[in-house]
Amino acid sequence: MKRGLWVAYGVLLLGAVWLALTASGKLGGRAKGISGHLPPVLILTGILAIPVLAALCSLHLQIDWRARIVLFLVLLACVPLLPVAFESHPTVAVMVVVIFMIEEFGIIPLINRRWIARK
């Protein structure tokens, strides 16, 4: 499986598990506790960074593998902020998820195919 799809499926799986646990009430209290300690600007910046970080992790760019791992870990740290941000910014959270889906499954594979075809 290609690297871009691994990133997409990994982030989607983590986000789905987090959303399921939050919706079931297992993490509801913890999510509210986290949102009380983090400034709203940090939460909003974290969720807005998800599409950018996903693109940097998925595209065939000449990024050092250590930097790519750090970017991926930051991406995995930002994904759990989606349910926290959904309480205060539901429209933004939904838009980020939709943009992420379009980017990971539509735009990035197209760009990667064109870059590979040029080589």
Long-range contacts (C-beta under 8 A, 24 or more apart in sequence): 2-112, 3-57, 3-58, 3-60, 4-58, 4-59, 4-104, 4-108, 4-109, 4-112, 7-54, 7-57, 7-58, 7-72, 7-75, 7-104, 8-54, 8-58, 8-104, 8-105, 10-76, 11-50, 11-54, 11-75, 11-76, 11-79, 11-100, 11-104, 14-76, 14-79, 14-80, 15-79, 15-80, 15-82, 15-97, 18-79, 18-80, 18-82, 18-83, 19-82, 19-83, 22-83, 27-83, 31-83, 31-84, 32-87, 34-84, 35-84, 35-87, 35-88, 38-81, 38-84, 40-88, 43-81, 43-84, 43-85, 43-88, 44-85, 44-89, 44-92, 46-77, 46-78, 46-81, 46-85, 47-78, 47-81, 47-82, 47-85, 47-89, 47-92, 47-93, 47-96, 48-92, 48-96, 49-74, 49-75, 49-78, 50-75, 50-78, 50-79, 50-82, 50-96, 50-100, 51-96, 51-99, 51-100, 51-103, 53-78, 54-100, 54-103, 54-104, 54-108, 55-103, 55-108, 58-104, 58-108, 58-112, 59-108, 59-111, 59-112, 60-112, 60-115, 60-116
